[in-house]
């Protein structure tokens, strides 16, 4: 019994870290966030199972307060897979959006909307990390199609500190060598 107690006490710091709720960024300027992003890495997702490279997400501000979403990627056979949907801001939560890829006539059904939280963001909007409260999904995004390896590793460390398990992370874009100084 003492051994079990010691083990549980030793694991307590890790458990308390994982128990911390995921938080979105406190401020998100949607006009700056809009535009094209390149996926650098992601946790495996069923709906992205055919994507092998050139993964992009584009966000377009619309007049009806929704955000147009267009995800695209290159598939193994050289084709392109595209998904189009919409996102809506969560009232009172600037870094939180809900996204839907189901047809418009289903927009009233709650379960067709998925959490899309910006959980980390470069002050200059050059990279972003998107996740959700259960830590099942995560995307590392960049305004450029490649990312410097050192920056990528720092972003990963920040996501892991938020309780994300990045062992299964798929790196989907080139990582550039760390510049020497």
Residue pairs with C-beta under 8 A, 6 or more apart in sequence:
17 161
17 163
18 163
19 163
20 162
20 163
21 133
22 117
22 119
22 131
22 132
22 133
22 135
22 162
22 163
23 95
23 119
23 162
24 93
24 94
24 95
24 96
24 117
24 118
24 119
25 94
25 95
25 118
25 119
25 120
25 121
26 94
26 95
27 94
27 95
28 94
28 95
28 118
28 121
29 125
30 59
30 61
30 67
30 89
31 61
32 125
33 59
33 118
33 125
33 128
34 59
34 60
34 61
34 67
35 58
35 59
35 143
36 56
36 57
36 58
36 143
37 56
37 57
37 58
37 59
37 128
37 141
37 142
37 143
38 55
38 56
38 141
38 142
38 143
38 144
38 145
38 146
38 173
39 55
39 56
39 57
39 73
39 139
39 140
39 141
39 172
39 173
40 127
40 140
40 141
40 142
40 146
40 147
40 152
40 171
40 172
40 173
40 175
41 139
41 140
41 152
41 156
41 169
41 170
41 171
41 172
41 173
42 48
42 55
42 137
42 138
42 139
42 140
42 169
42 170
42 172
43 136
43 137
43 138
43 139
43 164
43 166
43 168
43 169
43 170
44 168
44 170
45 137
47 83
48 55
48 73
50 73
50 75
50 76
50 81
51 73
51 74
51 75
51 81
51 172
52 73
52 74
52 75
52 76
52 172
53 73
53 74
53 172
53 173
54 72
54 73
54 74
54 145
55 71
55 72
55 73
55 74
55 172
55 173
56 71
56 72
56 73
57 69
57 70
57 71
57 139
57 141
58 68
58 69
58 70
58 71
58 72
59 67
59 68
59 69
59 87
60 67
60 68
60 69
60 70
61 67
61 68
62 68
62 86
65 88
65 89
66 86
66 87
66 88
67 86
67 87
67 88
67 89
67 97
68 84
68 86
69 83
69 84
69 85
69 86
69 87
69 99
69 101
70 82
70 83
70 84
71 82
71 83
71 84
71 85
72 80
72 81
72 82
72 83
73 80
73 81
74 80
74 81
75 81
83 101
84 101
85 99
85 100
85 101
85 102
86 99
86 100
87 97
87 98
87 99
87 100
87 116
88 97
88 98
88 100
88 113
89 96
89 97
90 96
90 97
90 98
95 117
95 118
95 119
95 121
96 115
96 116
96 117
96 118
97 116
97 117
97 118
98 113
98 114
98 115
98 116
99 113
99 114
99 116
100 106
100 107
100 112
100 113
100 114
102 109
102 112
106 112
107 113
114 132
115 132
115 133
116 130
116 132
117 130
117 131
117 132
117 133
118 128
118 129
118 130
119 129
119 130
119 131
119 159
119 162
120 128
120 129
120 155
120 158
120 159
120 162
121 127
121 128
121 129
122 128
125 143
126 142
126 143
126 144
127 140
127 141
127 142
127 143
127 147
127 151
127 155
128 140
128 141
129 138
129 139
129 140
129 141
129 155
129 158
129 159
130 137
130 138
130 139
130 141
131 137
131 138
131 139
131 159
131 162
131 164
135 162
135 163
135 164
135 165
138 159
138 164
138 166
138 169
140 147
140 152
140 155
140 156
140 159
142 173
145 173
145 174
146 173
146 174
146 175
146 176
147 173
147 174
147 175
147 176
148 175
148 176
148 177
148 178
148 179
149 175
149 176
149 177
149 178
150 178
152 171
152 175
156 166
156 169
159 166
160 166
